[in-house]
Amino acid sequence: MTSHPIAVFDSGLGGLTVLRALRERLPQEDFFYFADTRFLPYGDRPETFLRERGVLIAEALVKRGAKALVIACNTATAAAAEAIRAAVDLPIVALEPGVKPAVGLTNSGVIGVLATTRTLESERFQRLVGNHANGYRVLAQACPGLAEAIEAQGPDSAEVSALLDAFVAPLAAALADVVVLGCTHYPWVAEAIARRMPAGTVLLDTGEPVARQLERLLAAGNILGGGQGRLTVATSGAPASVAATVNRLFGQKLKIEHWEP
């Protein structure tokens, strides 16, 4: 198992921000990144669909030989992480908005969370806030269409800029001093978000903590290392379209496989 790849999956290509952190921390691992773009965006899908799809993907990744799984999607985590953990016997790291560390960083007591509607409406997110942010003001700002615009139009596009103007303004007006990036796409526009917030606002991304947690799990299972730094990227959608987006966002020209779980 040590030489087997680590699987990373997301609805689209926002999870490349997590993959980047994983490869920086674990350069001797091989990775298989799966973008389920045929069903993008997950944020518009029913929770039952996301749970069933998540389990299907996880089981297929086990058959493909994955030694560990990273659910690089906050929406998929919110809807399906518990079902996936019950269905497959793998070390699993799942994303969730960084509300707990935000509480430790805020001075004003006001925390902003930017995420998809599905993530913010989930029971998992409500539990997260209830468990860690009692006594704090948590501004949960849904960002419909933002992840899709980042992929389709690019982080510097006029469409993305207009969406950020609308979504970030309420957090700035409320004087939030910590903003949680609750979707893997949002680190691509972190600088643009920071420009719209008061100086000194802290932005929290989960890529590095996820990489540290994965390293701990692999070490505990005695399956750390053993790869050669190889990366395979696959999609359930159109490989040519995904290749163009990967090149734009990730700065690498990669051959994209078509793969259907």
Steps between C-alpha positions, in 0.01 A plus 500: 500500500784744569571553130132547408369848414301735720160585350368855512155584373290811452198595295730707281844656513486707817661204675818574307572753777497210747700279264764773477539501880508118510775475238708769669489315833515146359718517187579127508136399467314418180158664458188423299276808474141447389280792395135396481420776252211314340301591809646845568389693700444276804352796684182475291453124551273333758676366807381144431661513154828632641509230767440221249743647248767548765478136611507381138815704429672385820429133428629538144818668626560207736468262204745720309755443777494820707678472835331809645225744404474877527152644448616835361153653491317665788160426346578129454635485856186657641269263313695176473805472727329293769352260242836467324679422827242229569533352151876471446793396716759764412672787678271792410553874539195715436477876472285725709498878539761614754259635760691354795838664415316822410368523856856490626606783270216753522535811715170660404292187560363527145590217258405488134454173313486494120365170368245336273134505594503121546794512743345772714160329512644164605454350845876446514567874468234586757662256744840652428377846592309373802797305634769762452351848456252551782524863607645610167323662208537276196396658171431212262507649151380273220676561168284346226674491166843607624677164471356445154605849385856448628528182292321620189607864480821507704586662837568842346182518293240776522234246598704377797575858603131590502411194706774579752373857530159365598609216728788663688334835569277374787804355679695823463202705620468280809874546576581130494871466577529134394356362175479125448539385140242223514536376142814367335455737206528811714878497562535582129340840583642549850686818408185648345303416815768657720485822296129528578548453875649739759879491529623227731211261437615137530397259224490132592563227242491129591756360253798493734312356803358228273851412381628476858209277601553271203869469584409399856253236382742350248777485761265339753406235243863445401421588139679834473713550188575242235400699194694699243311829501280399208167671433205365304194717438167362384150634443152362452437786256685631196879452526582781256302755698652384828850512351453865403380589850782306667750685286343837591467436873785261576757630254569151364412332174384152596345214310149448639341156509130435469389281790152407616468332841 
